[in-house]
Amino acid sequence: MAEQQAGSNSPNLSSEEQDQAAEHSIPQALVVHEIVREEGEAAMDRTAAALMWSALAAGLSMGFSFLVQSILESALPETSWRGLVSSFGYTIGFVIVILGRQQLFTESTLTAVLPVLTRRDLKTLFKTLRLWAIVLLFNLVGTVIFAAILQIDGVFSPEVDDSLAKVAMLPLSGSFGVTVVRGFFSGWLIALMVWLLPSARSARLLTIVLITYTVAVSKLTHVIAGSVEASYAVMIGAATIRDYFGVFLVPTFIGNMIGGISLVAIINHAAIAPEITGMPTRQD
C-alpha cells in the first residue's frame, strides 16, 4: 500500500503548498516502522568494537541520571513534592544517550526486533542476539565504572553523598514480582519513546524528557539506569552482589524485555504488517 502525503490529492493546494503540507504532516505508521527498522538494521551491521564503545559510552552517560537526581534530592526540602521535582534529574542520562546516538540496550528491544519480525530468518535473529549481548554487557560495565567513580571521597558534599545512598536503594525496594512489573512498564515506555521519536521532529528533546520523567516519577525500574544505582548500593555496603542480580538485574531485565518486545515491537508491527509488501532484499 502506497503511503500518501498530507495534501497530495487536494485540489485546493498548489504544488508548492502540497509540498509544505507534506513537510508538516505526521509520518504514516508504515513510514515510522521503516525508520525504526532501518535504525535497528544499521546497528546490527556495526562492528563488535563499534558496538562495545558506543554501549560503554551509553552506560557511563546513564550514570548522570542517578547523579543529577540525587543532587536535586539533596537540594530540596523534605516535602511531599520533592520527588516530583528531583525526578527531572533522571531524564538527563537518557537525553545524553539518545541525542548523542549512543547504543542503549532498551532501545534495541524495539529497533532490533522489527527486522526479525519483518524478515523472519535465522540470520537476522542471530544478528539481533549478538547486538543484545554486546550492548547489554557493555552498558552494564559502563554503569559499574560510573558507580565506582562516585566512590571517590570529597568530590561531592556530604548531603549529596547521603542522597546518593538513598536513591541507590530505589531499584532494590521491591519483591521479584513487583520489580518485573515495574520493569515491564519501564520497557514499554522506553520502546514506545523510540517509536514516537521519528514523528517528534523538533520536539525530540521534550518527548525524551516527558517519557523518561514518567519512568522516574512512577518509580519504575530500568535495567541500565537502575544498574548505576544498584552498583553504587553494593559498593557502599548497603546491598550485596546477590541483591544486585536477584533483586534488581534479573527481574528488571525480564520486565524490560517483555514490555519492550511484546507491547511495542510485536503490536506496532502487527498493526502495519498487512501494508508491508515487496520488502527489499538487503545487500550484505
C-alpha positions in Angstrom: 0.0 0.0 0.0 1.5 3.3 -1.0 1.7 6.0 1.7 0.1 9.3 0.7 1.5 12.6 2.0 -0.8 15.1 3.5 -2.4 17.4 0.9 -1.1 15.4 -2.0 -4.5 15.0 -3.5 -6.0 18.3 -2.5 -7.4 20.3 -5.5 -7.3 23.4 -3.3 -3.5 23.5 -3.0 -0.8 24.3 -5.4 2.2 22.0 -5.9 4.3 24.2 -3.6 1.5 24.2 -1.0 1.2 20.4 -1.2 4.9 20.1 -0.5 4.5 22.4 2.5 1.6 20.3 3.8 3.8 17.2 3.4 6.6 18.7 5.4 4.3 19.4 8.3 2.4 16.2 8.3 2.9 13.4 10.8 4.6 10.3 9.2 2.3 7.4 8.5 2.7 4.3 10.7 4.5 2.4 7.9 7.0 5.2 7.5 7.7 5.2 11.2 8.1 1.5 11.2 10.6 1.6 8.4 12.6 4.4 10.0 12.9 2.4 13.2 13.6 -0.9 11.4 16.4 0.6 9.4 17.9 2.0 12.5 17.9 -1.4 14.0 19.5 -3.0 10.9 22.2 -0.3 10.9 23.0 -1.1 14.5 23.2 -4.8 13.8 25.6 -4.2 10.9 28.1 -2.3 13.1 31.3 -4.0 14.1 31.6 -5.5 17.5 34.2 -2.9 18.5 31.9 0.0 17.5 29.0 -1.5 19.5 31.2 -2.1 22.5 32.5 1.5 22.7 29.1 3.0 22.0 27.4 0.8 24.6 30.2 1.6 27.1 29.6 5.3 26.5 25.9 4.9 27.0 26.4 3.0 30.3 28.6 5.8 31.5 26.2 8.5 30.4 23.3 6.9 32.1 25.1 7.5 35.4 24.2 11.1 35.2 20.5 10.2 35.7 21.5 8.8 39.1 23.8 11.7 39.9 21.6 14.6 38.9 18.5 13.1 40.5 20.5 12.7 43.8 21.8 16.3 43.6 18.3 17.6 43.2 17.1 15.4 46.1 19.8 16.8 48.4 18.9 20.4 47.5 15.2 20.1 48.0 13.4 20.3 51.4 11.6 17.2 52.8 8.2 17.7 51.3 5.6 15.6 49.5 6.5 17.1 46.1 10.3 16.7 46.3 10.2 13.5 44.2 8.1 15.3 41.6 11.0 17.8 41.0 14.0 15.6 41.6 12.7 13.1 39.0 13.6 15.5 36.3 17.2 14.7 37.0 16.6 11.2 35.9 15.9 12.3 32.4 19.5 13.7 31.9 21.2 10.4 31.1 18.6 9.5 28.5 18.9 12.8 26.8 22.6 12.4 26.5 22.4 8.8 25.3 19.6 9.3 22.8 20.6 12.7 21.3 24.2 11.5 21.3 23.3 8.4 19.3 24.9 6.1 21.9 23.8 2.4 22.0 21.3 1.7 24.8 20.0 -1.8 25.4 16.4 -1.0 26.0 16.1 1.0 22.7 17.1 -2.2 20.9 14.1 -4.1 22.3 12.2 -2.3 19.6 14.7 -1.4 16.9 16.4 -4.8 16.7 13.1 -6.8 16.9 11.4 -5.1 14.0 14.0 -6.6 11.5 13.4 -10.0 12.9 9.6 -9.7 12.6 9.9 -8.3 9.1 12.5 -10.7 7.6 11.8 -13.8 9.7 15.1 -15.6 9.1 17.7 -17.1 11.4 20.5 -14.8 10.1 18.6 -11.7 11.3 17.7 -13.4 14.6 21.4 -14.2 15.3 22.4 -10.6 14.5 19.8 -9.4 17.0 21.1 -11.7 19.7 24.6 -10.6 19.0 23.6 -6.9 19.3 21.8 -7.5 22.6 24.6 -9.5 24.1 27.3 -6.9 23.3 25.2 -3.8 24.2 23.8 -5.2 27.4 27.2 -6.3 28.7 29.0 -3.0 27.9 26.1 -0.9 29.1 26.4 -2.6 32.5 30.1 -2.3 32.5 29.8 1.4 32.0 27.3 1.7 34.8 29.6 -0.1 37.2 32.5 2.2 36.2 30.4 5.3 36.8 29.3 4.0 40.2 32.9 3.3 41.1 33.9 6.9 40.2 31.3 8.2 42.6 33.2 6.4 45.4 36.0 9.0 45.3 35.9 10.9 48.5 35.4 14.7 48.6 34.0 15.1 45.1 30.5 15.9 46.3 29.2 17.3 49.5 28.1 15.0 52.4 24.5 16.0 51.6 24.8 14.7 48.0 26.6 11.5 49.3 23.7 10.8 51.6 21.2 11.4 48.8 23.2 9.1 46.5 22.9 6.3 49.1 19.2 6.9 49.5 18.4 6.9 45.8 20.6 3.9 45.2 18.2 1.7 47.1 15.2 2.5 44.9 15.7 -0.3 42.3 16.2 -2.8 45.2 13.0 -1.8 47.0 10.5 -4.3 45.6 10.0 -8.1 45.5 10.9 -10.1 42.4 7.4 -10.0 41.0 6.9 -6.3 41.8 10.2 -5.4 40.1 9.2 -7.5 37.0 6.0 -5.4 36.7 7.9 -2.2 37.2 10.4 -3.2 34.6 7.5 -4.2 32.3 6.1 -0.7 32.3 9.5 0.9 32.0 10.4 -1.2 29.0 7.1 -0.4 27.4 7.6 3.3 27.8 11.2 3.4 26.6 10.4 1.4 23.5 7.3 3.5 22.9 9.5 6.6 23.1 11.7 5.2 20.3 8.6 4.7 18.2 7.5 8.3 18.8 10.8 10.0 18.1 10.6 9.9 14.2 7.3 11.8 14.5 8.6 14.2 17.2 10.9 16.2 15.0 11.8 19.4 16.8 10.0 18.1 19.9 12.5 15.2 20.3 14.0 16.6 23.5 10.6 17.2 25.0 9.5 13.7 24.1 12.6 12.1 25.7 12.1 14.2 28.9 8.4 13.5 29.3 8.7 9.8 28.8 11.7 9.2 31.0 10.3 11.6 33.6 7.2 9.3 33.7 9.5 6.4 34.3 11.2 8.2 37.2 8.2 9.7 38.9 6.4 6.3 38.8 9.5 4.7 40.4 9.7 2.1 37.6 12.9 0.1 37.1 15.2 0.4 34.1 17.9 -2.2 33.6 20.7 0.2 32.7 19.8 3.4 34.7 19.0 1.2 37.7 22.3 -0.6 37.4 24.2 2.5 38.3 22.1 2.9 41.5 22.2 -0.8 42.4 26.0 -1.0 41.7 26.5 2.0 44.0 24.5 0.4 46.7 26.7 -2.7 46.5 29.9 -0.6 46.7 28.8 1.3 49.8 27.8 -2.0 51.5 24.1 -1.2 51.5 23.4 -4.3 49.3 25.1 -7.5 48.2 26.1 -8.7 44.8 23.3 -11.3 45.2 20.8 -8.5 45.7 22.2 -6.8 42.6 21.4 -9.8 40.4 18.5 -11.4 42.2 16.5 -8.4 43.4 17.3 -5.9 40.7 19.0 -7.1 37.5 17.2 -10.4 36.6 13.6 -9.2 37.3 14.2 -5.8 35.7 15.7 -7.4 32.6 12.7 -9.8 32.3 10.2 -6.9 32.7 12.0 -4.6 30.3 12.2 -7.3 27.6 8.6 -8.2 27.9 7.4 -4.6 27.9 9.6 -3.5 25.0 9.1 -6.5 22.8 5.5 -7.6 23.3 3.6 -4.4 23.7 5.5 -2.2 21.3 7.6 -4.2 18.7 5.0 -7.0 18.2 1.8 -5.0 18.5 3.1 -2.0 16.5 4.5 -4.3 13.8 1.2 -6.3 13.7 -0.7 -3.1 13.1 1.1 -2.4 9.8 2.2 -5.9 8.7 -0.6 -6.1 6.1 0.9 -3.0 4.5 4.4 -4.4 4.2 4.8 -5.6 0.6 7.8 -6.1 -1.5 10.4 -5.5 1.2 13.8 -5.1 -0.5 16.4 -7.7 0.0 19.4 -6.5 1.9 22.7 -6.4 0.1 25.3 -7.8 2.6 
